Structures are given as C-alpha cells and as structure tokens.
C-alpha cells in the first residue's frame, strides 16, 4: 500500500508540473483550506507533552468559524487537557489524502467548561462519553484559535496569518 500511495503522489506532482504548477494566492489558499475543513470528518490536534515532545490526536471535526476558531469536545480528565493547562500552544491539521493537500493551523487552545459552550457541541447519545450529561464535570470544550496557517497543494506551500 505504501508504494502505491507514493506512486500516486508522484503522479499527482508530475501532473501538476506539466500544468506549470500554478501558484496559489493567499486568498485561494485560505478558500481551499476552508473547503478542506468543511469536507473533513476528522482532523489532527497537536499539543506539547510535559517533556517537550509533540503529541498528536485524531479529533472529530465538530464546529468551526472559518479558519479562526475550531471547537472540540473531550474529557476533562484526558491527557490532552492536562497538557493544554501547562502549555496551550497547539496545531490542527486537516488532510485530503486522495488529492494530496493539507492545511496546518497554528495557535492556542482555551479549555471551556461554561454551559453555553458545552451545549453548543452536545449531541444526543454523548452520554456514552459523558454519563452525567451536558453538565458532567468530565466534559470540556476546547476552543482552538488560529494565528497562522499553511496550505499545501500541488507542490505549493502557502503560509498566511489569520486575523
């Protein structure tokens, strides 16, 4: 499988080069990055462990406000929340493996436990994760706030600030 995927990536890059590998503008990169977020069910959240090593976790892509804010739900008792309390710097990565494109957002995370934030992400059946319901003390909402991003597609890397 690995060699087949590499072959597909090489073919995609070669096709892009034959088309002149048109550069994307910042606006196009932001627009296509937003399309990628909208199409994604899962994204990867990167945090920093106590010993300084990066930790990556797959998260459900539940809610976002453009590229600036992304919300996740998690257990208050999780390793991720403990790490974020010590160092709230993080990154979120979205990938389209079929078309070899990706979006990395860099920013910070706030841990929210107010009832409005909890209700915003709550879904019927979430009691399987949070047995005490929307007010379960082990239910937290993470709000990621992006400061900058990098979009990759067709051998192009476009880095941009997010206001």
Rosetta blueprint (number, residue, H / E / L):
1 X L
2 X H
3 X H
4 X H
5 X H
6 X H
7 X H
8 X H
9 X H
10 X H
11 X H
12 X H
13 X H
14 X H
15 X H
16 X H
17 X H
18 X H
19 X L
20 X L
21 X L
22 X L
23 X L
24 X L
25 X L
26 X H
27 X H
28 X H
29 X H
30 X H
31 X H
32 X H
33 X H
34 X H
35 X H
36 X H
37 X H
38 X H
39 X H
40 X L
41 X L
42 X E
43 X E
44 X E
45 X E
46 X E
47 X E
48 X E
49 X L
50 X L
51 X L
52 X L
53 X L
54 X E
55 X E
56 X E
57 X E
58 X E
59 X E
60 X E
61 X L
62 X L
63 X E
64 X E
65 X E
66 X L
67 X L
68 X L
69 X E
70 X E
71 X E
72 X E
73 X E
74 X E
75 X E
76 X L
77 X L
78 X L
79 X H
80 X H
81 X H
82 X H
83 X H
84 X H
85 X H
86 X H
87 X L
88 X L
89 X E
90 X E
91 X E
92 X E
93 X E
94 X E
95 X E
96 X E
97 X L
98 X L
99 X L
100 X L
101 X E
102 X E
103 X E
104 X E
105 X E
106 X E
107 X E
108 X E
109 X E
110 X E
111 X E
112 X E
113 X L
114 X L
115 X H
116 X H
117 X H
118 X H
119 X H
120 X H
121 X H
122 X L
123 X L
124 X L
125 X L
126 X H
127 X H
128 X H
129 X L
130 X L
131 X L
132 X L
133 X H
134 X H
135 X H
136 X L
137 X L
138 X L
139 X E
140 X E
141 X E
142 X E
143 X E
144 X E
145 X E
146 X E
147 X E
148 X E
149 X E
150 X E
151 X E
152 X E
153 X E
154 X L
155 X L
156 X E
157 X E
158 X E
159 X E
160 X E
161 X E
162 X L
163 X L
